[in-house]
Amino acid sequence: MKKILFLSTSKYIVDIFWRPEFAALAAERGLEIDIPALNGDVTLDKLQAMLPEYDGVITAWGSPLCSREFLAGAPKVKVIGHAAGSVAGVADDSTYAAGLKVTCCNKIMAKGVASYGLFITMLALRNLFAYAGIPRVGLKMVWDNRNNQYCPEKSVIGIWGLGDISRFLIEMLKPVGFKKILLYSDHANADELKKLGVEKADSMEQLFSESDVIHLLSGASEKNLGRVNAALLSKIKDGATLVNCGRARLINEQDFYAEMAKQRFNGVFDVYYQEPLPEDNPLFKLPNVITTPHNAGLPHQDTYVPFILDELKRFFAGEEMKGEIKRERRAVMTNERLWNK
């Protein structure tokens, strides 16, 4: 039986990810999971002192960075199973240099976010809030606006970034038959995009100026923080829709609020600089904005820990892990430690 430590100091986080029935799943896979924060918050020092007893760790939101220094006293720990998306916050170059393997639920999370993206794309092109009656939020049906929609076959869908979310979203979008799916990425080449059935944008400016719906799905790396600025936002077509279910900090905050206040184009946002979003946030007063509570990727959340348990079983059996993240991939993933310092 391999011993695994759930590396979280927070009972709140443990309650989000752990279910009592997961203990039996772990045992079936030859794993014994210890969760110090199951009955209350614990200190990081306590967790670190326990590490030498364990063969691996499960991490989640808010878990510590498992650097070589942090794991120096835990020579048996050889694998990190991250029960969430990006691993950039729990692993660094020294983690990989120490020989650890890292896996995560990025593909599972990504599929949920991509389905949100498909839903929002169709809602945006249907321009639902221009005419639909939704009594719960005080919207009356506007019959005269019923033609205020966009034809998919004449519409361009723009995507910034080529990670798991984008790949799933592309496959979901293609059957609809859009005029074009346009994608900009710093690291994807034209041949790769051709195989995916999308067109490569030559620049961010082209992506923003030509697209009817723009999805911000790039990793929030140091290079990308605030990259969507006033100049780019000004290129968005009147009546288009900007969708951000990736990371809030891809957009310059001041430029973002100033441009949305012009009500020139629409916005659908699932992520914010401050979460939960304060009730006095100006977005709530704008008729061209739809907000959702950072839940685009949550429908599959109960599958995260079971997937990691399967990954750990595969690792200890000497098999390839399905969600393994290599050092090069980790370098372009969202790193929340860039702003949560």
Salt bridges, closest charged atoms under 4 A:
ASP15 OD2 - LYS11 NZ 3.19
GLU28 OE1 - ARG29 NH1 3.52
GLU53 OE1 - LYS3 NZ 3.44
ASP55 OD1 - LYS76 NZ 3.99
ASP164 OD2 - ARG329 NH2 3.46
GLU171 OE2 - LYS174 NZ 3.07
ASP186 OD2 - LYS223 NZ 3.34
ASP186 OD2 - ARG227 NH1 2.63
GLU192 OE2 - ARG167 NH2 2.66
GLU199 OE2 - LYS180 NZ 3.68
GLU210 OE1 - LYS180 NZ 3.51
ASP212 OD1 - LYS237 NZ 2.84
ASP238 OD1 - ARG264 NH1 2.79
GLU259 OE1 - LYS262 NZ 3.25
GLU259 OE2 - ARG264 NH2 3.38
GLU275 OE1 - HIS294 ND1 2.68
ASP302 OD1 - ARG19 NH2 2.81
ASP310 OD1 - ARG29 NE 2.47
GLU311 OE1 - ARG314 NE 2.89
GLU324 OE2 - LYS101 NZ 3.53
GLU324 OE2 - LYS326 NZ 3.36
GLU336 OE2 - ARG247 NH1 2.44
